[in-house]
Amino acid sequence: MGLGERQLRRLFMAHVGAGPQAVAANRRLLTAKQLISDTDMPLADVAFAAGYRSLRRFNDAILNAYGVPPGALRRTGSPLPGGSIRIRLGFRPPYDFEHLLGYLHARALPGVEQVHAGHYHRLFSLDNIRGLIDVSLASDGRALEARITPLETNGQVLPVRQLAARLRRLFDLDADPGAIHAVLGNDPLIGPRLARVPGLRVPGAFDGFELAVRAVLGQQVSVRGATTLTGRLIARLGVPLATPVDGLTHFFPTSAALAAGSLDGLGITGQRIRTLHTLAQAVTDGAVEFSPGTDLATLTALPGIGDWTAHYIALRALGEPDAFPAADLGLRKAAGQDTPVSARDLEQLAEPWRPWRGYAALALWTLPPD
């Protein structure tokens, strides 16, 4: 995060009322409680899936927090079929799930993702575990519900905490709409847009490498064109699912597969192919990572990745709320009311929008002025 340990602890105490370790311990406890209550996972698997390093620590934590051993918290009821589990992902209201789904629908990775009838579906491959995810709005409208179905576990425990963290980033569930509105709500250009969609969220990414590949393929082409090219790449280098599920047919190619694979004949320009191969090799070698706080210079140092692509990746894959691709033609048109302003003028115009320029960008991209 670019902070010292002491400064981080002070910020946690000031804004959360507890230190980082206490917050992490509470998250482990809540994850464990939900898995105990809502799944039929063996308690040993629950312990490790929630992040405990030993059964003794897990048992002690549950007993100290709830006064009963883990087994006493287990509800009676029918487990979900196929070994599925269901987790609840909370957010601060308001939250416009429909608007976010619309954005994801237009950019879904063919064969990997699908948005249909208020549900987001995708295949995932993580830590040698492959599975299926189905996310929808909870019946009470106060959280998202994710149903996770393992397809191949190879004897490993489902990484529930990692999956939950990725879904929280994908659906921008940790955003504070009050803080965002306090900065953008009265702006003459952004405020009226936010008034129509007060629960606006920035669609993130389940996997940073997927998003980066999609961003490179989206350079100087339409959204539909980028989706077509991405689908061709997935069909050639992705791992096919033995039994397709509702249009989900492939797992996204690994960075190693893309680095070594041929993209000839897919309609991708030679320059884009070189960029994709270089990007994939850098990820395979560990030179590029997609985690919060990543220096954008590591991206722009790669041939074929400029400021626009780096900021777009930062906005969606890294969860950087102040990322702002000022050179984007759509943003420049929206800011100038169909007469594009210069990138420099747009950057100056966007200064009052800090540290939420990413949300302003999404409002300009997706919401008309009236």
C-alpha positions as CSV (number, residue, x, y, z in Angstrom):
1,M,0.0,0.0,0.0
2,G,3.0,2.3,0.1
3,L,2.5,2.9,3.9
4,G,4.7,2.2,6.9
5,E,3.5,-0.3,9.5
6,R,2.9,2.4,12.1
7,Q,1.0,4.7,9.8
8,L,-1.2,1.8,8.6
9,R,-2.0,0.9,12.2
10,R,-2.9,4.6,13.0
11,L,-5.2,4.8,10.0
12,F,-7.0,1.5,10.9
13,M,-7.5,2.7,14.5
14,A,-8.8,6.1,13.3
15,H,-11.2,4.9,10.7
16,V,-12.1,1.3,11.7
17,G,-11.5,1.4,15.4
18,A,-9.3,-1.7,15.4
19,G,-5.8,-2.7,14.2
20,P,-5.1,-4.5,11.0
21,Q,-4.6,-7.9,12.7
22,A,-7.9,-7.5,14.6
23,V,-9.7,-6.8,11.4
24,A,-8.1,-9.7,9.6
25,A,-9.0,-12.0,12.6
26,N,-12.6,-10.8,12.5
27,R,-12.8,-11.5,8.7
28,R,-11.5,-15.0,9.3
29,L,-14.1,-15.6,12.0
30,L,-17.0,-14.3,10.0
31,T,-15.9,-16.4,7.0
32,A,-15.7,-19.5,9.2
33,K,-19.1,-18.8,10.8
34,Q,-20.8,-18.5,7.4
35,L,-19.1,-21.7,6.0
36,I,-20.1,-23.6,9.1
37,S,-23.7,-22.4,9.0
38,D,-24.4,-22.4,5.3
39,T,-22.4,-25.3,3.9
40,D,-21.7,-28.9,4.5
41,M,-18.0,-28.6,4.2
42,P,-16.1,-30.7,6.7
43,L,-15.0,-28.5,9.6
44,A,-11.4,-29.2,8.9
45,D,-11.8,-27.8,5.4
46,V,-13.8,-24.8,6.8
47,A,-10.9,-24.0,9.1
48,F,-8.3,-23.9,6.3
49,A,-10.7,-22.2,3.8
50,A,-11.3,-19.4,6.3
51,G,-7.6,-18.8,6.8
52,Y,-6.8,-20.6,10.1
53,R,-3.5,-22.4,10.1
54,S,-4.5,-25.0,12.6
55,L,-7.7,-26.7,13.8
56,R,-6.8,-25.7,17.4
57,R,-6.8,-22.0,16.6
58,F,-10.0,-22.5,14.6
59,N,-11.8,-24.3,17.5
60,D,-10.5,-21.7,20.0
61,A,-11.6,-18.8,17.9
62,I,-15.2,-20.1,17.4
63,L,-15.5,-21.1,21.1
64,N,-14.3,-17.7,22.3
65,A,-16.5,-15.8,20.0
66,Y,-19.7,-17.8,20.2
67,G,-19.4,-19.8,23.4
68,V,-20.0,-23.1,21.6
69,P,-17.7,-25.4,19.5
70,P,-17.9,-25.2,15.7
71,G,-20.1,-28.3,15.4
72,A,-22.9,-26.6,17.5
73,L,-23.2,-23.8,14.9
74,R,-23.9,-26.1,12.0
75,R,-27.5,-25.7,10.8
76,T,-29.5,-28.7,9.8
77,G,-30.8,-28.7,6.2
78,S,-30.2,-29.9,2.8
79,P,-26.7,-29.1,1.3
80,L,-26.5,-27.6,-2.1
81,P,-26.1,-30.1,-4.9
82,G,-22.7,-30.7,-6.5
83,G,-20.7,-29.7,-3.5
84,S,-21.6,-26.1,-4.0
85,I,-21.3,-23.5,-1.3
86,R,-23.1,-20.1,-1.0
87,I,-21.4,-17.0,0.4
88,R,-23.0,-13.7,1.1
89,L,-21.1,-10.5,0.1
90,G,-22.2,-7.3,1.7
91,F,-21.9,-3.7,0.5
92,R,-22.7,-0.2,1.5
93,P,-26.0,0.9,-0.1
94,P,-27.0,2.3,-2.5
95,Y,-25.7,-0.2,-5.0
96,D,-26.8,-0.4,-8.6
97,F,-26.2,-4.0,-9.5
98,E,-28.2,-3.8,-12.7
99,H,-26.0,-1.0,-14.1
100,L,-22.9,-2.9,-13.3
101,L,-24.2,-6.1,-14.8
102,G,-25.0,-4.2,-18.0
103,Y,-21.4,-3.1,-18.3
104,L,-20.1,-6.6,-17.7
105,H,-22.5,-8.1,-20.1
106,A,-21.2,-5.9,-23.0
107,R,-17.6,-7.0,-22.2
108,A,-18.1,-10.6,-21.1
109,L,-15.3,-13.0,-22.1
110,P,-16.8,-15.4,-24.6
111,G,-17.0,-18.9,-23.2
112,V,-15.6,-17.8,-19.8
113,E,-18.2,-15.3,-18.5
114,Q,-21.9,-14.8,-19.1
115,V,-24.5,-12.3,-17.8
116,H,-28.1,-13.5,-18.0
117,A,-31.4,-12.7,-16.2
118,G,-29.8,-10.8,-13.3
119,H,-27.0,-13.4,-12.8
120,Y,-23.3,-13.2,-13.5
121,H,-21.8,-16.6,-14.3
122,R,-18.1,-17.5,-14.9
123,L,-15.6,-20.3,-14.9
124,F,-12.5,-19.9,-12.8
125,S,-9.2,-21.7,-12.3
126,L,-7.3,-20.9,-9.1
127,D,-4.6,-22.8,-7.2
128,N,-5.2,-25.9,-9.3
129,I,-8.9,-25.8,-8.5
130,R,-11.5,-25.2,-11.2
131,G,-15.1,-24.3,-10.7
132,L,-18.1,-22.3,-11.6
133,I,-19.4,-19.1,-10.0
134,D,-23.0,-17.7,-10.1
135,V,-23.5,-14.2,-8.5
136,S,-26.8,-12.5,-8.1
137,L,-28.5,-9.9,-5.8
138,A,-29.7,-11.4,-2.5
139,S,-33.4,-11.6,-2.0
140,D,-33.3,-8.8,0.6
141,G,-31.4,-6.5,-1.7
142,R,-28.7,-5.9,0.9
143,A,-25.9,-8.1,-0.4
144,L,-24.8,-10.2,-3.3
145,E,-24.9,-14.0,-3.1
146,A,-22.3,-16.1,-4.8
147,R,-22.8,-19.8,-5.4
148,I,-19.5,-21.5,-5.9
149,T,-19.4,-25.0,-7.5
150,P,-16.1,-26.9,-7.6
151,L,-15.5,-28.8,-10.8
152,E,-12.0,-30.0,-10.2
153,T,-10.3,-29.7,-6.7
154,N,-7.4,-32.2,-7.1
155,G,-7.8,-32.9,-3.4
156,Q,-7.4,-29.3,-2.3
157,V,-9.6,-27.1,-0.2
158,L,-11.7,-24.5,-2.0
159,P,-10.0,-21.1,-1.6
160,V,-13.0,-19.4,-0.3
161,R,-11.3,-16.3,1.0
162,Q,-9.4,-15.7,-2.2
163,L,-12.6,-16.2,-4.3
164,A,-14.5,-13.8,-2.0
165,A,-11.8,-11.2,-2.3
166,R,-11.8,-11.4,-6.1
167,L,-15.6,-11.1,-6.2
168,R,-15.5,-8.1,-3.9
169,R,-13.0,-6.4,-6.3
170,L,-15.0,-7.5,-9.4
171,F,-18.2,-6.0,-8.0
172,D,-16.6,-3.0,-6.2
173,L,-18.2,-4.0,-2.9
174,D,-15.9,-2.1,-0.7
175,A,-16.7,1.3,-2.2
176,D,-18.0,4.1,0.1
177,P,-20.8,5.8,-1.9
178,G,-21.1,8.6,0.7
179,A,-17.5,9.6,0.3
180,I,-17.7,9.4,-3.5
181,H,-20.8,11.5,-3.6
182,A,-19.3,14.1,-1.2
183,V,-16.7,14.9,-3.8
184,L,-18.6,14.3,-7.1
185,G,-22.2,15.0,-6.2
186,N,-22.1,18.8,-6.6
187,D,-20.0,18.8,-9.7
188,P,-21.9,20.3,-12.7
189,L,-20.7,17.6,-15.1
190,I,-20.7,14.5,-12.9
191,G,-23.3,15.3,-10.2
192,P,-26.4,15.1,-12.4
193,R,-25.2,11.7,-13.7
194,L,-24.7,10.3,-10.2
195,A,-28.1,11.6,-9.2
196,R,-29.6,9.2,-11.6
197,V,-27.5,6.2,-10.5
198,P,-26.5,7.0,-6.9
199,G,-25.3,3.4,-6.5
200,L,-22.8,3.6,-9.3
201,R,-19.8,1.2,-9.0
202,V,-16.7,0.7,-11.1
203,P,-16.8,-2.8,-12.6
204,G,-13.6,-4.5,-11.6
205,A,-12.0,-7.7,-12.7
206,F,-12.0,-11.2,-11.3
207,D,-8.5,-11.8,-12.7
208,G,-6.0,-9.0,-13.6
209,F,-4.3,-10.9,-16.4
210,E,-7.7,-11.5,-18.1
211,L,-8.5,-7.8,-17.9
212,A,-5.1,-6.8,-19.2
213,V,-5.4,-9.0,-22.2
214,R,-8.9,-7.7,-22.9
215,A,-7.6,-4.1,-22.6
216,V,-4.8,-4.7,-25.1
217,L,-7.3,-6.2,-27.6
218,G,-9.5,-3.3,-27.0
219,Q,-7.0,-0.7,-28.2
220,Q,-8.5,1.4,-31.0
221,V,-11.3,-1.0,-31.7
222,S,-15.0,-1.1,-30.6
223,V,-16.2,-3.0,-27.6
224,R,-17.8,-5.6,-29.9
225,G,-14.7,-5.9,-31.9
226,A,-12.5,-6.5,-28.8
227,T,-15.0,-9.1,-27.6
228,T,-14.8,-10.9,-30.9
229,L,-11.0,-11.0,-30.8
230,T,-10.9,-12.1,-27.2
231,G,-13.3,-14.9,-28.1
232,R,-11.0,-16.2,-30.8
233,L,-8.0,-16.1,-28.5
234,I,-9.9,-18.0,-25.8
235,A,-11.1,-20.6,-28.2
236,R,-7.5,-21.3,-29.5
237,L,-5.5,-21.1,-26.2
238,G,-8.0,-21.6,-23.4
239,V,-8.7,-25.0,-21.7
240,P,-12.0,-26.4,-22.9
241,L,-14.5,-27.5,-20.3
242,A,-15.4,-31.2,-20.8
243,T,-19.1,-30.5,-20.3
244,P,-20.1,-27.0,-21.3
245,V,-22.5,-25.2,-18.8
246,D,-25.0,-22.7,-20.3
247,G,-22.6,-21.3,-22.8
248,L,-19.5,-21.5,-20.6
249,T,-17.0,-23.6,-22.5
250,H,-13.4,-22.6,-21.7
251,F,-11.1,-21.6,-18.9
252,F,-9.1,-18.4,-19.8
253,P,-5.6,-19.1,-21.1
254,T,-2.8,-19.0,-18.5
255,S,-0.1,-16.4,-19.0
256,A,2.4,-19.3,-19.9
257,A,0.0,-20.6,-22.6
258,L,-0.4,-17.2,-24.1
259,A,3.3,-16.4,-24.0
260,A,4.0,-19.6,-26.0
261,G,0.9,-19.8,-28.1
262,S,0.4,-18.7,-31.7
263,L,-2.1,-15.9,-32.4
264,D,-1.6,-15.9,-36.1
265,G,-4.8,-15.9,-38.2
266,L,-7.1,-14.5,-35.5
267,G,-7.4,-11.0,-37.0
268,I,-5.1,-9.5,-34.3
269,T,-2.5,-7.1,-35.6
270,G,1.2,-8.0,-35.4
271,Q,1.9,-5.2,-32.9
272,R,-0.9,-6.4,-30.7
273,I,0.4,-9.9,-30.9
274,R,3.8,-8.8,-29.8
275,T,2.4,-6.8,-26.9
276,L,0.3,-9.8,-25.7
277,H,3.3,-12.1,-25.9
278,T,5.5,-9.7,-24.0
279,L,2.8,-9.0,-21.4
280,A,2.1,-12.7,-20.9
281,Q,5.8,-13.5,-20.5
282,A,6.2,-10.7,-18.0
283,V,3.4,-12.1,-15.9
284,T,4.8,-15.6,-16.2
285,D,8.2,-14.4,-15.0
286,G,6.7,-12.4,-12.1
287,A,7.9,-9.1,-13.5
288,V,4.3,-7.8,-13.7
289,E,1.6,-8.4,-11.0
290,F,-1.9,-7.2,-10.8
291,S,-2.3,-6.2,-7.2
292,P,-3.3,-2.9,-5.5
293,G,-0.4,-0.5,-5.4
294,T,1.3,-1.8,-8.5
295,D,3.4,1.0,-10.2
296,L,1.9,1.8,-13.5
297,A,5.4,2.3,-14.8
298,T,5.8,-1.5,-14.8
299,L,3.0,-1.6,-17.3
300,T,3.9,1.3,-19.5
301,A,7.5,-0.1,-19.7
302,L,6.0,-2.9,-21.8
303,P,6.0,-2.2,-25.6
304,G,2.4,-1.4,-26.8
305,I,1.0,-0.4,-23.4
306,G,0.6,3.3,-23.1
307,D,-1.1,5.5,-20.5
308,W,-4.6,4.8,-21.7
309,T,-4.2,1.0,-21.3
310,A,-2.3,1.3,-18.0
311,H,-5.0,3.5,-16.5
312,Y,-7.8,1.3,-17.7
313,I,-6.0,-1.7,-16.2
314,A,-5.4,0.2,-13.0
315,L,-9.1,1.2,-12.8
316,R,-10.6,-2.2,-13.3
317,A,-7.9,-4.7,-12.4
318,L,-6.0,-3.0,-9.6
319,G,-9.0,-1.2,-8.0
320,E,-7.4,2.2,-8.2
321,P,-10.3,4.7,-7.7
322,D,-8.3,7.6,-9.0
323,A,-7.2,6.0,-12.3
324,F,-8.2,8.3,-15.2
325,P,-7.4,7.6,-18.9
326,A,-7.6,11.2,-19.9
327,A,-6.7,10.5,-23.5
328,D,-9.9,8.4,-24.1
329,L,-11.9,9.8,-26.9
330,G,-15.2,8.9,-25.2
331,L,-14.3,10.8,-22.1
332,R,-13.1,13.8,-24.0
333,K,-16.4,13.9,-26.0
334,A,-18.5,13.6,-22.9
335,A,-16.6,16.3,-21.1
336,G,-17.0,18.6,-24.1
337,Q,-20.6,17.7,-24.8
338,D,-19.8,15.9,-28.0
339,T,-17.0,18.3,-29.0
340,P,-13.9,16.6,-27.7
341,V,-11.7,18.6,-25.3
342,S,-8.0,17.9,-25.3
343,A,-6.5,15.4,-22.9
344,R,-4.6,18.1,-21.1
345,D,-7.8,20.2,-20.6
346,L,-9.6,17.1,-19.4
347,E,-6.9,16.3,-16.8
348,Q,-7.3,19.9,-15.5
349,L,-11.1,19.6,-15.4
350,A,-10.8,16.3,-13.5
351,E,-8.5,17.7,-10.7
352,P,-11.5,18.4,-8.4
353,W,-12.7,14.9,-8.9
354,R,-9.7,13.4,-7.0
355,P,-9.4,10.8,-5.4
356,W,-12.5,9.4,-7.3
357,R,-11.7,10.2,-10.9
358,G,-12.3,6.6,-11.8
359,Y,-16.0,6.9,-10.8
360,A,-16.2,10.1,-12.7
361,A,-14.8,8.4,-15.8
362,L,-17.4,5.6,-15.5
363,A,-20.2,8.2,-15.2
364,L,-19.0,9.9,-18.3
365,W,-18.6,6.7,-20.2
366,T,-21.9,5.1,-19.3
367,L,-24.4,7.8,-18.4
368,P,-25.8,10.6,-20.6
369,P,-26.0,14.1,-19.2
370,D,-29.8,14.2,-19.2
